[in-house]
Amino acid sequence: MDKQYEVLYTPWKVGNLEIKNRFVMPPMEGTNIIKWEMNTCYNKDVWDFYKERSEAGVGLFIGGLVPVVSMVGPMWLYDHPEVFKPVKPLMDMIHKNGSKFFCQITAGPGRETPFPGLLYPIMNHKSLELLTKPILHLDWWNVGPDANTPTFWGPEKLKTRELTKDRIDQIVYAIGRVSKMLKDQGVDGVEIHAVHEGYLLDQFAMKYTNHRTDEYGGSLENRLRFACEIVKEIKKQCGDDYPVSVRYSVESKTRGFNEGVLPEETDYVEAGRDFEESKKAIKILEEAGYDMFNCDNGTYDAWYWAHPPVYAPLNINLSYVEKIKPYTTKPVVCAGRMQADAGAASIAAGKIDAMAVGRQILCDGQYTKKIAEGRMEDIRPCISCHAACLPWGWTNGNGCDIDPLDVHPGRCALNPRTFREKKYTMKPARRKKNIAVVGGGIGGMEFAMRAAERGHKVDLYEKTDHLGGVFNAAAAPDFKEKDKELLAFYARQLEKSPVTVHMNTEIKDLNELKADEIVVATGAKPRTIKVPGGEKAITATDYLLRTKEVGQKVAIIGGGLTGCEIALELAKLGKEPIIIEQMEYLIKAKYVNAANTNMLRDYIKYYKMPVYLESSVTEIGDGFVMVKGKKGKPQKVECDSVITSIGYIPGTPLAEKSSGKVHIIGDADTVGNLKTVILAANDLALKL
């Protein structure tokens, strides 16, 4: 082990509970041990997940949030002791491996409840309570300190209902009761999802979402009363020595409803909790009885602080958490794209007590073990894409898009084994085959290595002098440092594998290959624009790979994810991007996480980029494009260069000429993303 990481493997305490090292897995969707939102059961999918990661050496797990009130079926969690019984064997296994476990409990998301648009008519019904009982309990979910507060997912279409004092009392009691039931099953402590991310308890804590005039509104002490009553009730039912953590956003980083504050911004008025208030809040919460502060920043309105995407800096919240630590005597944990070197340095300096590593542990279950063994180069890097761990998109106020084909948030786009550990373990094949793979992009490399794991003899053919395919372009911007690490990771792992790689080898006829099975992973071709002067434009790939240069003013045709990422890079380079998009808003792509898309949209506003929505380009000239909107005549927009980012065309002529067994994966088959291509590669490797 590198000496700088040794401090990460030293013990620390939360109350009287000793934890063996400084690695904390924070709560994430899918890691919850009990499902009590849209399902009402113990989560049997978590066993192998926790087994692998506890064996790898994670010190403290904090499982994903568990509500005490369900949306469907049975209502109160504490009325169902049968759901808790399977928890004990899970705890015994985790403890046997030397790890500790906290369960996160929530009072609910409040205005952030991710209702799809189809539920809006029900939620707006005046007789909601009568309409939804006893089958649904939606009247317990879309609530807040105030009535008529805009919801996050549908601010124009759905407002909150006021949470009554009687219901506050019921929730406080229920959280205490559930905590005791968890303690009885061996759970080491609980965490309250309280003053964090703009959820219900945080809505009580912040000025812009709490305008109550009773004992739960007004002063900071009143706004924190709900969270304080909860920890007191837990201590009453579980004992003073039972550890209780609180999820804590140091600053809200929120300008207002659906308006976040970017990391570069300093001149703004905080709508939520600023640092001055945070200094007082953390003391109030400590005095109430909380034993640990699990920290980051943000609200759903500024979701990219709590769920930092690729555009966010590494260790985005670290300086804020270090700054708040002197104001509490309790241990402080920091989350948010945490890197081992930065976390270790901060712990060694006494500035934080532990580092929270979430999505990286989804991405590589051996993360803590590989650091201990000095194998940093073997860690599969998380690229902060949210494509499988939280594929919840924001459809411009029309509800939350949740991918129906991936109903288990918490999985990983780069690691299909996450929560499917048994299914995607590559067992030896019954019959060993000679397999040829054409194309050395991510899909081709992934399949080749997985097939080789099964014992097949694999030859991979790449026509260029470099591996990675189109992902080299995707990884090109400066803010894609983890994408670049992923390319390097694949190259290293491929070199260590038994796969025979043939570089600078173009396959023009599959019949030349002497193989039992042939896998084609040659990618897709970028679409070109067919308008007068279309030949003057360059493709997104040409720009990203720097095969062609651009001028100062750059028109980008296509305001999808890639087009907006190019615009961001151009702006950071001091150029002047102009976005032209046919849809009614930017990045109209389902299942792209709202933290990612909202951060890009906020950057576009921050850099004051001209955006033409519901518009198309009718002509490209020398120094201009003609842009036609939904109504009216085309207008001339001056620019020095034009980049097209209008998608890709799948298909490969190679397969049409072959007489052998051919399998097409990735963009050559259907244009997708890393999640779809890596999953397809693994599925095919299991099949052959």
C-alpha positions in Angstrom: 0.0 0.0 0.0 1.2 3.5 -0.8 2.0 5.2 2.5 -0.3 8.2 1.8 -3.3 5.9 2.1 -2.4 4.2 5.4 -4.5 6.7 7.4 -7.6 5.4 5.5 -7.1 2.1 7.3 -7.0 3.4 10.8 -10.0 3.0 13.2 -12.3 5.8 14.5 -15.4 6.0 16.6 -19.0 7.1 16.3 -20.1 7.4 19.9 -18.9 4.1 21.5 -18.9 2.3 18.2 -15.5 1.6 16.7 -15.2 1.4 12.9 -12.1 -0.3 11.5 -11.3 2.2 8.7 -12.2 5.5 7.3 -14.2 4.3 4.3 -17.9 5.0 4.5 -20.4 3.9 1.9 -23.1 6.6 2.0 -26.8 5.9 1.3 -27.7 5.4 -2.3 -30.8 4.2 -4.2 -30.9 0.4 -4.4 -28.7 -0.1 -1.3 -31.7 0.0 1.1 -32.2 -3.2 3.1 -36.0 -2.6 3.3 -38.2 -1.4 0.5 -41.0 0.7 1.8 -41.9 3.2 -1.0 -43.4 1.5 -4.1 -42.7 -1.9 -2.6 -43.2 -3.2 0.9 -40.7 -5.9 1.6 -37.1 -6.8 2.7 -34.7 -6.1 -0.2 -33.3 -9.6 -1.0 -31.2 -8.2 -3.8 -28.6 -6.7 -1.4 -27.0 -9.8 0.1 -24.3 -10.5 -2.5 -23.7 -6.7 -2.9 -22.9 -6.3 0.8 -21.0 -9.6 1.0 -18.6 -8.7 -1.7 -18.0 -5.2 -0.4 -17.7 -6.1 3.3 -15.2 -8.8 2.3 -13.3 -6.1 0.4 -13.0 -4.1 3.6 -15.6 -1.2 3.7 -15.6 0.1 7.3 -19.1 1.5 7.5 -22.1 1.0 5.3 -25.0 3.3 5.4 -27.9 1.6 3.6 -30.2 3.6 1.3 -33.1 5.5 2.7 -36.1 3.6 4.3 -39.4 5.6 4.7 -41.6 4.8 7.6 -44.8 5.4 5.5 -45.4 3.5 2.3 -47.0 4.9 -0.9 -48.7 1.6 -1.6 -50.3 -1.3 0.4 -49.5 -1.5 4.1 -48.9 1.9 5.6 -46.7 2.0 8.7 -43.4 0.1 8.5 -43.4 -0.7 12.3 -46.6 -2.6 12.0 -44.7 -5.3 9.9 -42.1 -7.1 12.0 -41.9 -9.8 9.4 -40.0 -7.4 7.1 -37.3 -7.0 9.7 -36.6 -10.7 10.3 -34.2 -11.2 7.3 -32.1 -8.2 8.5 -30.4 -10.2 11.3 -28.6 -12.7 9.0 -27.5 -9.9 6.8 -26.0 -8.0 9.8 -24.3 -11.2 11.0 -22.6 -11.7 7.7 -21.5 -8.0 7.5 -20.2 -8.1 11.1 -18.4 -11.4 10.4 -16.4 -9.5 7.8 -15.5 -6.8 10.2 -17.8 -4.0 8.8 -20.5 -2.0 10.5 -23.9 -1.0 9.2 -26.2 2.0 9.7 -29.7 2.2 8.1 -30.8 5.5 6.8 -34.4 6.5 7.7 -36.4 9.2 6.1 -39.6 11.2 6.9 -40.1 11.5 3.2 -39.0 13.5 0.2 -41.8 16.1 0.4 -41.8 18.4 -2.6 -39.1 16.2 -4.2 -41.3 13.1 -4.5 -40.6 11.7 -8.0 -44.1 11.4 -9.2 -44.4 10.7 -13.0 -46.7 13.1 -14.8 -49.4 10.6 -15.1 -50.1 10.8 -11.4 -50.6 14.6 -11.4 -54.4 14.4 -11.8 -54.6 12.2 -8.8 -52.3 14.3 -6.7 -54.2 17.5 -7.5 -57.6 15.9 -6.6 -59.3 17.8 -3.8 -60.5 14.6 -2.2 -57.0 13.0 -2.3 -57.2 11.3 1.1 -60.6 9.7 0.3 -59.6 8.9 -3.3 -56.3 7.0 -2.4 -57.1 5.0 0.7 -56.6 2.2 1.5 -54.7 1.2 -1.6 -52.5 4.3 -2.0 -51.0 6.6 0.6 -49.9 9.4 -1.7 -51.4 12.0 0.7 -48.5 11.3 3.1 -45.9 12.0 0.4 -46.4 15.2 -1.5 -46.3 17.3 1.7 -44.2 20.0 3.1 -44.0 22.7 5.8 -46.3 24.8 3.7 -49.2 24.3 1.3 -48.7 25.3 -2.3 -44.9 25.1 -2.5 -43.8 24.2 -6.0 -42.7 20.6 -6.4 -39.3 19.9 -8.0 -40.4 17.5 -10.8 -43.6 19.5 -11.7 -43.4 23.0 -10.3 -46.1 24.4 -12.6 -48.5 21.4 -12.2 -48.2 20.2 -8.7 -48.0 21.9 -5.3 -47.4 20.5 -1.8 -49.9 20.0 1.0 -49.1 21.2 4.5 -47.9 18.5 7.0 -50.0 18.8 10.1 -48.8 18.8 13.7 -50.5 15.4 14.3 -48.7 13.9 11.4 -45.4 15.3 12.5 -45.9 13.5 15.9 -46.8 10.3 14.1 -43.6 10.4 12.0 -41.4 11.2 15.0 -42.8 8.2 16.9 -42.6 5.9 13.8 -38.9 6.7 13.2 -38.1 6.0 16.9 -40.0 2.7 16.7 -38.4 1.6 13.4 -35.0 2.5 14.8 -35.6 0.2 17.8 -36.7 -2.7 15.5 -33.6 -2.2 13.4 -31.4 -2.2 16.6 -33.0 -5.4 17.7 -31.9 -7.1 14.4 -28.3 -6.1 14.9 -28.1 -2.8 12.9 -25.3 -0.8 14.5 -26.9 2.6 14.2 -29.3 4.7 12.1 -28.9 7.8 10.0 -31.7 10.4 9.7 -32.0 11.9 6.2 -32.7 15.2 7.8 -31.0 18.5 7.1 -30.0 17.4 3.6 -30.7 17.7 -0.1 -34.0 19.5 0.3 -35.9 16.5 1.5 -38.9 17.0 3.8 -36.9 17.5 7.0 -34.6 19.9 5.2 -37.6 21.8 3.8 -38.6 22.4 7.4 -35.0 23.6 8.1 -34.7 26.2 5.3 -36.2 29.6 5.0 -37.3 29.5 1.4 -39.5 26.4 1.9 -40.7 27.0 5.5 -43.1 29.8 6.2 -44.9 28.3 9.1 -46.0 30.4 12.1 -46.2 27.6 14.7 -43.4 26.1 16.7 -42.0 24.5 13.5 -41.4 27.8 11.7 -39.7 31.1 12.1 -36.4 30.9 14.1 -33.7 28.4 13.2 -34.4 26.5 16.4 -38.0 26.1 15.4 -37.1 25.1 11.8 -34.8 22.4 13.2 -37.3 21.2 15.8 -38.7 18.3 13.7 -35.2 16.9 13.2 -34.3 17.4 16.9 -37.5 15.7 18.1 -36.6 12.7 15.9 -33.2 12.1 17.5 -34.5 12.5 21.0 -37.2 9.9 20.2 -34.6 7.5 18.9 -32.5 7.9 22.0 -35.6 7.4 24.1 -36.5 4.1 22.5 -33.0 2.8 21.7 -30.9 4.2 24.5 -28.5 7.2 24.7 -25.5 5.1 23.5 -27.2 4.0 20.2 -25.4 5.9 17.4 -27.5 8.3 15.3 -26.0 10.0 12.3 -27.5 12.9 10.4 -27.2 13.5 6.7 -26.2 17.2 6.5 -25.9 19.7 3.7 -23.4 22.3 4.9 -24.8 24.8 2.4 -27.8 24.6 0.2 -26.1 26.2 -2.8 -29.6 27.2 -4.0 -30.8 30.4 -5.6 -34.5 29.5 -5.6 -36.9 26.9 -6.8 -35.3 24.9 -9.6 -32.3 27.2 -9.6 -28.9 26.0 -8.3 -25.6 27.8 -7.8 -22.6 26.6 -9.8 -19.2 25.9 -8.2 -17.7 29.0 -10.0 -20.3 31.4 -8.6 -19.6 33.6 -5.7 -22.0 36.5 -6.2 -25.4 35.2 -5.3 -28.0 35.3 -2.5 -28.5 31.9 -0.8 -32.2 30.9 -0.6 -31.6 28.0 1.7 -28.8 27.5 4.3 -25.7 29.6 4.1 -22.5 29.0 6.1 -23.3 31.4 8.9 -26.6 29.6 9.6 -24.9 26.2 9.1 -22.5 27.0 12.0 -25.4 27.5 14.3 -27.5 24.6 12.9 -24.7 22.0 13.4 -24.4 23.0 17.1 -28.2 22.7 17.6 -28.3 19.3 16.1 -25.3 18.1 18.1 -26.9 19.3 21.3 -30.1 17.5 20.4 -28.2 14.2 20.3 -26.8 13.5 16.9 -23.5 11.5 17.0 -22.1 12.0 13.4 -22.5 14.4 10.5 -22.5 12.8 7.1 -21.9 15.9 5.0 -22.1 17.4 1.5 -24.0 20.4 0.0 -27.1 21.1 -2.1 -30.8 20.6 -2.5 -32.7 19.1 -5.4 -32.8 22.6 -6.8 -29.0 22.4 -6.8 -28.9 18.6 -7.1 -25.5 18.6 -8.7 -23.9 19.3 -5.4 -25.4 16.2 -3.7 -25.1 14.1 -6.8 -22.1 15.6 -8.6 -22.0 14.7 -12.3 -18.9 14.6 -14.6 -19.0 18.4 -14.9 -18.5 18.9 -11.2 -15.0 19.2 -9.7 -13.5 16.2 -7.9 -13.9 16.5 -4.1 -16.5 19.2 -4.8 -17.7 19.4 -1.2 -14.5 18.8 0.7 -13.5 22.4 1.5 -17.0 23.2 2.8 -17.0 20.1 5.1 -13.5 20.9 6.4 -14.8 24.4 7.1 -17.7 23.2 9.2 -15.8 20.6 11.3 -14.5 23.1 13.9 -18.1 23.9 14.9 -18.9 20.4 16.2 -17.2 17.9 18.5 -18.8 14.9 16.6 -17.1 13.1 13.7 -17.6 14.5 10.3 -17.7 12.6 7.0 -17.4 14.1 3.5 -19.1 12.9 0.3 -19.1 14.1 -3.3 -16.7 12.7 -5.9 -14.2 12.0 -3.1 -10.8 10.8 -4.2 -8.6 8.6 -2.0 -5.6 11.0 -2.1 -7.6 14.0 -1.1 -9.6 12.1 1.5 -6.4 10.7 3.1 -4.7 14.0 3.2 -7.7 15.7 4.9 -8.1 12.9 7.4 -4.4 13.0 8.2 -4.6 16.7 8.8 -7.6 16.3 11.1 -9.9 18.2 8.8 -12.5 15.4 8.4 -12.9 12.0 10.1 -13.8 9.8 7.2 -14.5 9.8 3.5 -17.7 8.7 1.9 -17.3 6.8 -1.3 -20.6 5.8 -3.0 -20.8 5.4 -6.7 -17.2 4.4 -6.9 -18.0 1.4 -4.7 -20.9 0.6 -7.1 -18.5 0.8 -10.0 -15.8 -1.4 -8.4 -16.8 -3.6 -5.4 -13.1 -4.3 -4.7 -12.2 -0.6 -4.4 -11.1 -0.6 -0.7 -9.2 -3.9 -1.2 -7.3 -2.7 -4.3 -6.1 0.4 -2.5 -4.9 -1.7 0.4 -3.0 -4.0 -2.1 -1.4 -1.1 -3.9 -3.4 -1.7 -7.1 -4.7 1.7 -7.8 -4.3 1.2 -11.6 -6.8 -1.8 -11.4 -9.6 0.3 -10.0 -12.4 0.8 -12.5 -13.1 4.5 -12.3 -16.6 5.9 -11.7 -17.3 8.5 -14.5 -20.2 10.2 -12.6 -22.7 9.5 -15.4 -25.7 8.4 -13.3 -26.8 6.3 -16.2 -27.7 3.3 -14.1 -27.2 4.3 -10.5 -29.9 7.0 -10.7 -31.5 7.2 -14.2 -34.1 9.7 -13.2 -34.6 12.4 -15.8 -36.3 15.8 -15.6 -38.8 16.4 -18.5 -39.2 20.1 -18.2 -41.8 20.1 -15.5 -43.8 17.1 -17.0 -42.8 14.6 -14.3 -39.9 12.3 -13.4 -38.7 9.9 -16.1 -37.7 6.6 -14.5 -36.3 4.0 -16.9 -38.9 1.1 -16.9 -36.2 -1.2 -18.2 -33.9 -0.5 -15.2 -36.2 -0.5 -12.2 -33.4 -1.1 -9.8 -31.6 2.2 -9.2 -28.2 1.7 -7.7 -26.8 -0.4 -10.5 -23.8 0.7 -12.5 -23.4 1.5 -16.2 -19.8 0.2 -16.2 -20.3 -2.8 -13.9 -23.3 -5.0 -14.6 -22.4 -7.2 -11.6 -23.6 -4.5 -9.2 -26.8 -6.0 -7.6 -26.5 -8.9 -10.1 -23.3 -10.4 -8.8 -24.3 -14.0 -9.4 -25.7 -13.5 -12.9 -22.7 -11.6 -14.2 -20.0 -13.8 -12.8 -18.2 -15.3 -15.8 -18.1 -19.1 -15.3 -16.0 -21.4 -17.5 -17.7 -22.1 -20.8 -18.7 -25.7 -21.5 -17.2 -25.5 -24.9 -14.2 -23.4 -25.6 -14.4 -21.5 -28.9 -12.3 -19.4 -31.2 -13.9 -16.0 -31.2 -13.0 -13.0 -33.4 -14.0 -9.5 -32.3 -14.0 -6.7 -34.9 -13.7 -3.3 -33.3 -11.7 -2.1 -30.3 -14.1 0.3 -28.8 -15.5 -0.1 -25.3 -18.0 -2.7 -26.4 -15.4 -4.7 -28.3 -12.9 -4.6 -25.4 -15.5 -5.4 -22.8 -16.8 -8.4 -24.7 -13.3 -9.7 -25.5 -12.2 -9.7 -21.9 -15.4 -11.2 -20.5 -15.3 -14.0 -23.2 -11.7 -14.7 -22.4 -12.6 -15.0 -18.7 -14.9 -17.9 -19.7 -11.9 -19.6 -21.3 -12.5 -18.8 -25.0 -9.6 -18.0 -27.3 -10.3 -14.4 -28.4 -8.7 -12.3 -31.1 -9.6 -8.6 -31.3 -9.0 -6.6 -34.5 -8.8 -2.8 -34.4 -8.2 -0.9 -37.7 -6.5 2.1 -36.1 -3.5 2.5 -33.9 -5.5 3.2 -30.7 -8.3 1.5 -28.7 -11.5 3.1 -27.4 -13.4 4.0 -30.5 -15.8 6.9 -30.3 -15.3 7.1 -26.6 -12.0 8.8 -27.3 -14.0 11.7 -28.5 -16.5 11.5 -25.6 -13.5 11.7 -23.2 -11.8 14.6 -24.9 -13.1 17.6 -22.9 -10.9 18.7 -19.9 -13.7 18.0 -17.4 -13.8 14.3 -18.5 -10.7 13.3 -16.5 -12.4 10.1 -15.3 -13.5 9.2 -18.8 -9.8 9.3 -19.8 -9.0 7.2 -16.8 -11.6 4.7 -18.0 -9.9 4.4 -21.4 -6.5 3.8 -19.7 -8.1 1.2 -17.4 -9.5 -0.7 -20.3 -6.2 -0.7 -22.1 -4.4 -2.0 -19.0 -6.9 -4.7 -18.3 -6.9 -5.8 -21.9 -3.1 -6.0 -21.9 -3.3 -8.2 -18.7 -5.9 -10.5 -20.3 -5.3 -13.5 -22.6 -6.9 -11.6 -25.5 -4.7 -11.3 -28.6 -5.0 -7.8 -29.9 -4.3 -7.0 -33.6 -3.8 -3.2 -34.0 -3.8 -1.4 -37.4 -5.8 -4.3 -38.8 -8.9 -3.5 -40.8 -11.2 -6.4 -41.5 -13.0 -5.9 -44.8 -14.5 -9.3 -45.2 -15.6 -11.4 -42.2 -15.2 -14.6 -44.2 -11.4 -14.1 -43.9 -11.6 -14.8 -40.2 -11.2 -18.3 -39.0 -13.4 -18.3 -36.0 -16.3 -20.2 -34.5 -18.1 -17.0 -33.6 -17.6 -13.4 -34.9 -18.6 -10.3 -32.9 -18.9 -7.0 -34.7 -18.5 -3.9 -32.5 -17.5 -1.3 -35.1 -19.7 1.5 -33.8 -21.9 3.9 -35.8 -21.3 6.8 -38.2 -22.2 10.4 -37.3 -25.2 11.8 -39.1 -24.5 14.7 -41.5 -26.8 17.6 -42.2 -28.3 17.8 -45.6 -28.8 21.5 -46.3 -27.2 23.9 -48.7 -23.6 24.4 -47.4 -23.8 21.3 -45.2 -20.3 20.3 -46.3 -18.9 23.4 -44.4 -19.9 21.9 -41.1 -17.7 19.5 -39.1 -19.0 16.7 -36.9 -18.9 16.6 -33.1 -16.3 13.8 -33.3 -14.1 15.9 -35.7 -14.2 18.7 -33.2 -13.6 16.6 -30.0 -10.7 14.7 -31.5 -9.3 18.0 -32.8 -9.0 16.7 -36.3 -10.5 20.1 -37.4 -10.2 23.5 -35.7 -13.0 26.0 -35.0 -13.1 29.8 -34.8 -14.3 32.1 -32.0 -18.1 32.0 -32.7 -19.3 28.4 -33.0 -22.8 27.4 -34.0 -23.7 23.9 -32.6 -26.5 22.2 -34.4 -28.0 19.9 -31.9 -28.8 20.7 -28.2 -28.6 17.1 -26.9 -26.2 15.9 -24.3 -23.1 15.9 -26.6 -24.0 19.2 -28.2 -24.3 20.9 -24.8 -21.1 19.3 -23.5 -19.3 20.7 -26.5 -20.8 24.1 -25.8 -19.6 23.9 -22.2 -16.1 23.1 -23.3 -16.0 25.9 -25.9 -17.2 28.4 -23.2 -14.5 27.2 -20.8 -12.0 27.8 -23.6 -13.1 31.4 -24.0 -15.1 30.8 -27.2 -18.7 31.8 -28.0 -21.0 28.9 -28.6 -24.4 29.2 -30.1 -26.9 26.3 -29.7 -29.6 25.4 -32.2 -32.0 22.7 -31.2 -35.2 21.4 -32.8 -36.9 20.3 -29.6 -38.7 22.6 -27.1 -35.9 22.4 -24.5 -32.3 21.3 -24.3 -31.2 17.7 -23.7 -34.6 16.2 -24.3 -33.4 12.7 -23.6 -35.2 10.3 -21.3 -33.4 8.7 -18.3 -30.5 11.1 -18.3 -30.2 12.1 -14.6 -31.5 15.5 -13.7 -28.4 16.4 -11.8 -26.4 16.1 -15.0 -28.8 17.8 -17.3 -29.6 20.7 -14.9 -26.0 21.4 -14.3 -25.4 21.6 -18.0 -28.4 23.9 -18.5 -27.3 26.1 -15.6 -23.8 26.4 -17.2 -25.4 27.4 -20.5 -27.2 30.2 -18.6 -24.1 31.1 -16.6 -22.1 31.6 -19.8 -25.0 33.5 -21.5 -25.0 31.2 -24.5 -27.5 32.1 -27.2 -30.0 29.2 -27.6 -32.5 28.8 -30.4 -35.1 26.2 -29.4 -37.7 24.7 -31.7 -35.4 25.8 -34.5 -33.6 24.2 -37.5 -30.8 25.3 -39.8 -31.8 25.8 -43.4 -28.4 26.9 -44.8 -24.8 27.1 -43.8 -22.8 29.9 -45.4 -19.4 31.5 -45.1 -19.6 33.1 -41.7 -23.3 32.4 -40.9 -26.1 29.9 -40.6 -29.7 30.5 -41.5 -31.9 29.5 -38.5 -35.7 29.0 -38.9 -37.8 28.9 -35.7 -41.2 27.4 -35.2 -42.8 30.5 -36.6 -41.5 33.1 -39.0 -38.8 33.4 -41.6 -35.2 32.2 -41.3 -32.8 34.6 -39.6 -29.1 35.0 -40.2 -26.9 34.0 -37.3 -23.2 35.0 -37.6 -20.6 32.4 -36.7 -17.1 31.4 -37.7 -17.6 27.6 -37.5 -20.4 25.1 -37.4 -20.4 21.8 -35.5 -23.1 19.2 -36.0 -24.2 17.0 -33.1 -27.3 15.3 -34.5 -26.8 11.7 -33.6 -25.4 8.5 -35.2 -26.5 6.0 -37.8 -26.2 2.3 -36.7 -25.4 -0.6 -39.0 -22.5 -2.4 -40.5 -22.0 -3.7 -44.0 -19.7 -6.4 -42.8 -22.4 -8.6 -41.4 -24.3 -8.6 -44.7 -21.4 -10.3 -46.5 -20.7 -13.0 -43.9 -21.7 -16.6 -44.0 -20.6 -17.4 -40.5 -22.0 -16.9 -37.0 -22.0 -13.1 -36.5 -23.2 -11.1 -33.5 -23.5 -7.3 -33.6 -23.3 -5.3 -30.4 -23.1 -1.7 -29.3 -23.8 1.2 -31.6 -23.3 -0.9 -34.7 -26.5 -2.6 -33.7 -28.5 0.1 -31.8 -27.1 3.5 -30.8 -27.0 3.7 -27.1 -24.6 4.6 -24.3 -22.0 2.9 -22.1 -24.7 1.2 -20.1 -26.3 -0.4 -23.1 -23.1 -1.5 -24.8 -21.4 -2.9 -21.7 -24.5 -4.8 -20.7 -24.9 -6.2 -24.3 -21.2 -7.3 -24.3 -21.7 -9.1 -21.0 -24.9 -10.7 -22.0 -23.3 -12.0 -25.2 -20.3 -13.3 -23.3 -22.6 -15.3 -21.0 -24.5 -16.7 -24.0 -21.5 -17.9 -26.1 
